[in-house]
Amino acid sequence: MDSANASSPGPAEAAPPVVAGISERDGLILAFERHWWKYAGAKEQAIRDQFQMSATRYYQVLNALIDRPEALAHDPLLVKRLRRLRAARQRARSARRLGIEV
């Protein structure tokens, strides 16, 4: 192997892998969820302004999205954080129903 081949990256190393299966809207939802606190006003109003959907529908779409492996591949830190928060909320609801203090 000569030095020219050793120092230049191959085609597979030059470009990051493309994540298949995530739509533009899904990417925008993940980006919004990563930076929603930067928007003025309530989050629900920002959701209506940006996505033209109710907050309830947005959260339904978001919850389905973070369960998909494509979303995990797209933004692993955000998706894992959102999954962790969702699990914590589910545990708290279950504990309240059972009368257990968490």
NORHUZI-V847233 format. One record per pair of residues at least 12 apart in sequence whose ideal C-beta (glycine too) atoms are under 10 Angstrom apart, sorted by the first residue. I is the first residue (numbers start at 1). J is the second residue. D is the distance in whole Angstrom. If there is no record, write none. Layout:
i = (I & I)
j = (J & J)
d = (D & D)
This chain:
i = (17 & 19 & 19 & 19 & 19 & 19 & 19 & 19 & 20 & 20 & 21 & 21 & 21 & 21 & 21 & 21 & 22 & 22 & 22 & 22 & 22 & 22 & 22 & 23 & 23 & 25 & 25 & 25 & 25 & 26 & 26 & 26 & 26 & 26 & 26 & 26 & 26 & 27 & 27 & 27 & 27 & 28 & 28 & 29 & 29 & 29 & 29 & 29 & 29 & 29 & 29 & 29 & 29 & 30 & 30 & 30 & 30 & 30 & 30 & 30 & 30 & 30 & 31 & 31 & 31 & 32 & 32 & 32 & 32 & 32 & 32 & 33 & 33 & 33 & 33 & 33 & 33 & 33 & 33 & 33 & 33 & 34 & 34 & 34 & 34 & 34 & 36 & 42 & 43 & 43 & 44 & 44 & 44 & 46 & 47 & 47 & 59 & 62 & 62 & 63 & 63 & 63 & 65 & 65 & 66 & 66 & 66 & 66 & 66 & 66 & 66 & 66 & 67 & 67 & 67 & 71 & 88)
j = (73 & 69 & 70 & 71 & 72 & 73 & 74 & 75 & 70 & 73 & 68 & 69 & 70 & 71 & 73 & 74 & 65 & 68 & 70 & 71 & 73 & 74 & 75 & 65 & 70 & 51 & 53 & 61 & 65 & 61 & 62 & 64 & 65 & 68 & 70 & 71 & 74 & 65 & 71 & 74 & 75 & 50 & 51 & 47 & 50 & 51 & 53 & 58 & 61 & 62 & 65 & 66 & 71 & 62 & 65 & 66 & 71 & 74 & 75 & 78 & 79 & 82 & 74 & 75 & 78 & 46 & 47 & 50 & 51 & 58 & 62 & 47 & 58 & 62 & 65 & 66 & 75 & 78 & 79 & 81 & 82 & 75 & 77 & 78 & 81 & 82 & 50 & 55 & 55 & 58 & 56 & 58 & 59 & 58 & 59 & 62 & 86 & 82 & 86 & 82 & 83 & 86 & 79 & 82 & 78 & 79 & 80 & 81 & 82 & 83 & 85 & 86 & 79 & 83 & 86 & 83 & 102)
d = (8 & 10 & 6 & 9 & 10 & 5 & 5 & 9 & 7 & 9 & 7 & 8 & 4 & 9 & 9 & 9 & 8 & 8 & 5 & 6 & 8 & 5 & 9 & 9 & 9 & 8 & 10 & 8 & 9 & 8 & 9 & 10 & 5 & 8 & 8 & 7 & 8 & 10 & 9 & 7 & 9 & 8 & 8 & 9 & 9 & 7 & 10 & 7 & 6 & 6 & 6 & 10 & 9 & 9 & 7 & 8 & 7 & 6 & 5 & 6 & 8 & 9 & 10 & 8 & 9 & 8 & 8 & 6 & 8 & 9 & 9 & 10 & 9 & 7 & 9 & 9 & 9 & 7 & 9 & 9 & 7 & 7 & 9 & 5 & 9 & 10 & 9 & 9 & 8 & 9 & 9 & 8 & 10 & 10 & 9 & 10 & 10 & 7 & 9 & 9 & 10 & 7 & 8 & 9 & 8 & 5 & 9 & 9 & 5 & 6 & 10 & 7 & 9 & 8 & 10 & 10 & 9)
